[in-house]
Amino acid sequence: MAEDKRRTGVVLFQLGGPDSLQAIEPFLFNLFCDPDIIDFPFARLGRRPLAKLISTTRAKHVEHHYQVIGGCSPIRRHTEQQARALEAELRREGIDAVCVVAMRYWYPFTQEAIAQLRIADVDEVILLPMYPQYSTTTTGSSLNEWERKTKPEWPTEIFREFYTHPGYLESICEKIESTLARFPHPEQAELVFSAHSVPVAVIAKGDPYQRQIEETVALVMQRGGWRNPHRLCYQSKVGASKWLQPSLRTTVRDMAAANIKDVCIVPIAFVSDHVETLGEIDHEARAQAMSLGIRQFEMTPGLNDSPTFIRALADLVLECVRPPATAIENESLMAAD
C-alpha cells in the first residue's frame, strides 16, 4: 500500500485527572472554572470564587477515592497508551499519523497538544474526543477550548460522537462477555449500565447526552444478544442541583432490597479506567453492595487499549483521511481520459 504523503495529526481529547493527591484541588478548580460547567448570571464575576469553594470542599470528599487507586488518576497513562496504539494502527494502514493527547483540566493541556502538532508539521488535524456520547460539558467544552487556544491553521475534521460505531459497540460487548464469565450463572447476573451524570438543566437546554446514553445501552444489549435483566443509572453527582437519576448508590440499594444477588456494572460513558470506575464503582459501590448482601459484584474493565476499540478509532480516522472508493474510482477514470 502506497504511503499517504500527508501527515495527519489526531488529537485525543479527554477530561484529565490529578497526577498526585496534591493536584486534586487545582484540578477541580480548573474543572469548576470552566464556563461550560459553571454558568449562571454574572458568572464571570462569581465563577472563580465559587470554583475555589467547590474545589476545596470536593477535594476533601474525593481524596480517599484517589488514595485507594494509587494516589493519582491513571487516565493520562491510559489515554497516552490509546494514542500510541492508534498511531501504530494508522501507520500499519499507510497513514503518516501523529496522535497527541489534550486533557481539559490537567496536564497535558490543549496548548501542549497544539505545540506538538506544530513541531510535527502536520498537514491536517482530526479532533477525536474520547467521549462516545456528546455533551456540551465534555466534548463541547474540549472543542471550545481548542478554538480558544488555536487559530485556523490546519484543515480540521471533528468527531462529535461515535456511540453508534459498530467497532465501539463490539468492544463494549467483549468486556461484558468476559466479565459475565466470572459468574457461576452468567445468565442470572443483572447488568447495570452506569454513566456519568449531568445536571438536568443541561439536558433541558437541548443537550443530547441522556438520549445518546439510552441509545448506547439499547444498541449494546441488541448487539450482545443477552437476555439478562438490565438497567441504567448515573454517578458522580456534584452539588445540590438536580442531576440525572437514578444514582448508582440508590440503584445498588434498590437491587439489594429486591434480593438481586449477582450484579455486573458496565461503565457505559467511559473509555478508560479512572477514578469514577476504579474508585466510585469498583471500591465504593462494591463495598456498599457487599454490606447489603449482594453475593457477587463485578465491573467490566475500561476499554483502554483494547484492540477492538483501537481499531474502531482507526476506522473513524480513516473515514476522514481516505476518500470514498467511488471518489477514487472517478479520479482514476478522469486520469485515464
C-alpha positions in Angstrom: 0.0 0.0 0.0 1.4 3.4 -1.0 2.2 5.8 1.7 -0.1 8.8 2.1 2.1 11.9 1.6 0.0 14.0 4.0 0.9 14.0 7.7 -2.2 13.7 9.8 -2.5 14.9 13.4 -5.0 13.2 15.6 -6.0 14.9 18.9 -7.4 12.6 21.6 -9.4 14.8 23.9 -10.0 13.7 27.5 -11.1 15.1 30.8 -7.7 14.6 32.6 -7.1 13.8 36.2 -4.7 14.8 39.1 -1.3 13.2 38.9 -0.9 13.4 42.7 -3.0 13.9 45.8 -1.7 17.5 45.9 -3.0 18.1 42.4 -6.6 17.2 43.3 -7.7 20.6 44.4 -6.1 22.6 41.5 -7.5 20.0 39.0 -11.0 20.5 40.5 -10.5 24.3 40.4 -9.8 24.1 36.7 -12.9 21.9 36.2 -15.3 24.2 38.0 -13.8 27.3 36.4 -15.0 26.0 33.0 -17.8 28.2 31.7 -19.3 25.1 30.1 -19.6 23.5 33.5 -20.5 26.5 35.8 -22.7 29.1 34.1 -25.1 31.5 35.7 -26.0 35.2 35.6 -22.9 37.3 36.4 -20.8 34.1 36.3 -17.8 36.0 35.0 -17.6 37.7 38.4 -18.5 34.8 40.6 -17.2 31.7 38.9 -13.6 31.8 40.3 -14.7 32.3 44.0 -17.3 29.6 43.5 -14.8 27.2 41.9 -12.4 27.8 44.8 -15.1 27.0 47.3 -16.3 23.8 45.5 -12.8 22.5 44.7 -11.7 23.0 48.3 -14.7 21.1 49.6 -14.8 18.5 46.9 -11.1 17.7 47.2 -11.6 16.5 50.8 -14.5 14.4 49.7 -12.8 12.6 46.8 -9.2 12.3 48.1 -10.0 8.8 49.5 -11.1 7.7 46.0 -7.6 8.6 44.7 -5.9 7.0 47.7 -7.5 3.6 47.0 -6.5 3.7 43.4 -2.8 4.5 44.0 -2.8 8.2 44.8 -3.4 9.6 41.3 -5.6 9.2 38.3 -4.5 6.7 35.6 -6.4 8.5 32.9 -3.3 10.2 31.4 -1.5 6.8 31.1 -4.4 5.1 29.5 -5.1 7.9 27.1 -1.5 8.1 26.0 -1.5 4.3 25.5 -4.6 4.7 23.3 -2.8 7.4 21.3 0.3 5.3 20.8 -1.8 2.2 19.8 -3.9 4.3 17.4 -0.9 5.8 15.8 0.6 2.4 15.3 -2.6 1.1 13.8 -2.9 4.0 11.4 0.8 3.6 10.3 0.0 0.0 9.5 -2.6 1.3 7.2 -0.1 3.5 5.5 -1.1 6.8 7.2 1.6 9.1 8.4 -0.1 9.9 11.7 0.9 11.8 14.8 -1.5 11.2 17.7 -1.4 13.5 20.7 -3.4 13.9 23.9 -5.2 17.1 25.0 -6.6 17.0 28.5 -9.2 19.5 29.5 -8.4 20.2 33.2 -4.9 18.8 33.8 -1.6 18.1 32.0 -1.1 17.8 29.1 -3.4 20.7 28.3 -4.7 21.6 24.9 -2.0 24.1 24.2 0.6 21.4 24.7 -1.1 19.2 22.1 -1.1 22.1 19.7 2.6 22.7 20.2 3.3 19.0 19.5 1.3 19.2 16.2 3.3 22.3 15.1 6.6 20.6 15.8 5.4 17.5 13.9 4.5 19.8 11.0 1.1 18.1 10.3 -0.9 19.0 7.2 -4.3 18.3 8.6 -5.9 17.6 12.0 -8.6 15.3 13.2 -10.2 16.1 16.6 -11.3 12.9 18.3 -12.9 13.4 21.8 -12.7 10.3 23.9 -16.4 10.8 24.9 -18.6 8.3 22.9 -21.7 10.4 23.6 -21.8 14.2 23.0 -22.4 16.6 25.8 -21.7 20.3 26.0 -20.0 19.6 29.3 -17.4 17.2 27.8 -16.9 17.2 24.0 -18.4 20.7 23.7 -16.0 22.0 26.4 -13.0 20.4 24.8 -13.8 21.8 21.4 -14.4 25.3 22.8 -11.0 25.2 24.5 -9.5 24.1 21.2 -11.0 27.1 19.4 -9.7 29.4 22.2 -6.2 28.1 22.0 -5.5 27.8 18.3 -6.1 29.7 15.1 -7.4 28.1 12.0 -4.1 26.8 10.8 -4.9 23.3 9.5 -7.8 21.7 7.6 -9.7 20.1 10.5 -12.3 17.3 10.9 -14.2 16.8 14.1 -16.0 13.8 15.6 -18.7 14.9 17.9 -19.8 11.4 19.0 -19.2 7.8 18.0 -21.5 5.8 20.2 -23.2 4.1 17.2 -20.0 2.8 15.7 -20.1 -1.0 15.3 -16.5 -1.4 16.5 -17.0 0.7 19.6 -20.2 -1.3 20.5 -18.3 -4.6 19.9 -15.5 -3.5 22.2 -18.0 -3.0 25.0 -19.7 -6.3 24.3 -16.4 -8.1 24.6 -15.8 -6.6 28.0 -19.3 -7.5 29.2 -18.9 -11.1 27.9 -15.6 -11.6 29.6 -16.9 -10.2 32.9 -20.1 -12.2 32.8 -17.9 -15.3 32.5 -16.8 -14.7 36.1 -20.3 -15.5 37.4 -21.2 -19.2 38.1 -24.5 -18.5 36.3 -23.8 -15.6 33.9 -27.4 -15.6 32.6 -28.7 -14.6 36.1 -26.4 -11.6 36.6 -28.2 -8.2 36.3 -26.4 -5.7 34.0 -26.2 -2.2 35.4 -25.0 0.4 32.9 -23.6 3.4 34.8 -23.0 6.8 33.1 -21.5 10.0 34.5 -24.5 12.2 35.4 -25.0 15.8 34.3 -27.3 18.5 35.6 -30.9 18.2 34.4 -30.7 21.8 33.4 -28.1 20.9 30.8 -30.4 18.4 29.3 -33.3 20.8 29.4 -31.3 23.2 27.2 -31.2 20.5 24.4 -28.0 18.6 25.3 -28.3 15.1 23.6 -26.3 13.3 26.2 -29.1 11.4 28.0 -30.7 10.3 24.8 -27.4 9.1 23.4 -26.6 7.2 26.6 -30.0 5.4 26.4 -29.4 4.6 22.8 -26.0 3.2 23.6 -27.4 0.9 26.2 -30.1 -0.3 23.7 -27.5 -0.9 20.9 -25.2 -2.8 23.2 -27.9 -5.0 24.5 -29.1 -5.7 21.0 -25.6 -6.5 19.7 -24.7 -8.7 22.7 -28.0 -10.6 22.5 -28.1 -11.2 26.3 -31.4 -11.9 28.0 -30.1 -10.7 31.3 -32.2 -8.1 33.0 -30.5 -4.6 32.8 -31.0 -1.1 34.0 -29.3 2.3 33.6 -28.1 4.6 36.4 -25.9 7.7 36.8 -23.0 8.6 39.1 -20.6 11.3 40.2 -23.2 14.0 41.0 -21.7 17.3 42.4 -23.6 20.0 44.3 -27.2 20.5 45.3 -28.9 21.0 41.9 -30.9 18.2 40.3 -28.9 15.8 38.2 -29.9 12.8 36.1 -31.2 9.9 38.2 -31.3 7.2 39.5 -27.9 7.4 41.2 -25.6 4.4 41.3 -25.9 4.3 45.1 -29.7 4.3 45.0 -29.6 1.6 42.3 -27.4 -0.7 44.3 -29.6 -0.2 47.4 -32.7 -1.0 45.4 -31.2 -4.1 43.9 -30.2 -5.4 47.3 -33.7 -4.7 48.5 -35.1 -6.7 45.6 -32.8 -9.7 46.6 -30.7 -9.5 43.5 -27.5 -11.4 44.2 -25.4 -11.1 41.1 -24.5 -7.6 39.7 -22.4 -6.7 36.7 -21.7 -2.9 36.4 -20.9 -1.6 33.0 -19.3 2.0 32.9 -21.0 3.0 29.7 -19.9 6.6 29.2 -16.2 6.0 29.9 -13.5 4.6 27.5 -10.7 4.2 30.1 -10.4 3.3 33.8 -10.1 6.3 36.1 -11.4 7.4 39.5 -15.1 7.2 38.6 -14.7 3.5 37.7 -11.9 2.3 39.9 -12.8 4.4 42.9 -16.6 5.1 42.8 -17.7 1.8 41.3 -15.1 -0.9 42.0 -14.3 0.3 45.5 -17.2 2.4 47.0 -20.2 0.8 45.2 -18.6 -2.7 45.7 -18.3 -2.1 49.4 -21.9 -0.9 49.6 -23.1 -4.0 47.6 -21.3 -6.4 49.9 -22.6 -4.7 53.0 -26.2 -5.0 51.7 -25.9 -8.8 51.0 -25.2 -8.8 47.2 -23.4 -12.0 46.6 -21.2 -11.2 43.6 -20.3 -7.7 42.3 -18.2 -7.3 39.1 -17.3 -4.3 37.0 -16.3 -4.5 33.3 -12.8 -3.1 32.8 -12.3 0.1 30.8 -11.8 -0.2 27.0 -8.4 1.3 27.5 -6.2 0.0 24.6 -8.5 -2.9 23.6 -7.5 -3.9 20.1 -11.2 -3.8 19.0 -11.6 -0.3 20.4 -8.4 1.0 18.9 -9.4 -0.5 15.5 -12.8 1.4 15.8 -10.9 4.6 16.4 -8.7 3.9 13.4 -11.7 3.3 11.3 -13.1 6.7 12.3 -9.8 8.4 11.3 -9.6 6.5 8.1 -13.1 7.8 7.1 -11.5 11.3 7.1 -8.1 10.7 5.5 -9.2 8.3 2.8 -11.8 9.4 0.2 -14.6 7.0 -0.5 -13.9 4.3 -3.0 -16.2 5.8 -5.6 -14.3 9.1 -5.5 -11.0 7.1 -6.0 -12.6 5.3 -9.0 -13.8 8.6 -10.5 -10.3 10.1 -10.2 -8.8 7.1 -11.9 -11.2 7.4 -14.7 -10.5 11.1 -15.2 -6.8 10.4 -15.2 -7.3 7.7 -17.8 -9.2 10.1 -20.1 
